Amino acid sequence: MIRIKSILKENGYKLTSQRRATLEVILHNEDKHMSTEEIFIEVKKTNPDIGLATIYRTVLLLEELGILVRLNFEDGRNRYELSHPEEDHDHHHLICLKCGQVSEVEEDLLESLEETIDRNHNFKIINHKVKFFGHCNRCR
C-alpha cells in the first residue's frame, strides 16, 4: 500500500477512502483476477454507498498509473491484478475452459525461445504474455 500511495501522490492523486477500499479488495483477493464488477460487489459489502462508476473510474486510474494490469482471459470481461514492476516478465496464466479457474505459472517458460528469436531475428524481446487454455485437475 505504501508503494501505491506514493505513486498516487507523485501523480497528483490522493488515496481517497473509495480508492483505499478498492485497493484493499484487490490486495485481499490478488490471486482471483477479479473483474470490475466483482471488485464492486466486494467493496459494496463494506462501503454500501459506493457506486459502480466510482469503481470503474478507480480501476481505470490505477491501470493508467501502472498499479493494475488488465488481463483478458477471453471470457467477455476484463480482469485485473496488481502490477509487479520488480518482475522481468509477466507471469503466465492457466485458464480452465470448464470452470473458469485461473492459475498463475511463475516460471519463465520461454527464456530459450526468446534467446533463439534474438539470435535468429535480431529482435530483443522485452516482455511476453502467455495464456494456456485447457482443463484444470477438477474438470479433467
C-alpha positions, 0 to 999 in steps of 0.5 A: 500500500505504501508503494501505491500511495506514493505513486498516487501522490507523485501523480497528483492523486490522493488515496481517497477512502473509495480508492483505499477500499478498492485497493484493499479488495484487490490486495485481499483477493490478488490471486482471483483476477477479479473483474470490475464488477466483482471488485464492486460487489466486494467493496459494496459489502463494506462501503454500501454507498459506493457506486459502480462508476466510482469503481470503474473510474478507480480501476481505470486510474490505477491501470493508467498509473501502472498499479493494475494490469488488465488481463483478458482471459477471453471470457467477455470481461476484463480482469485485473491484478496488481502490477509487479514492476520488480518482475522481468516478465509477466507471469503466465496464466492457466485458464480452465475452459470448464470452470473458469479457474485461473492459475498463475505459472511463475516460471519463465517458460520461454527464456530459450525461445526468446534467446533463439528469436534474438539470435535468429531475428535480431529482435530483443524481446522485452516482455511476453504474455502467455495464456494456456487454455485447457482443463484444470485437475477438477474438470479433467 
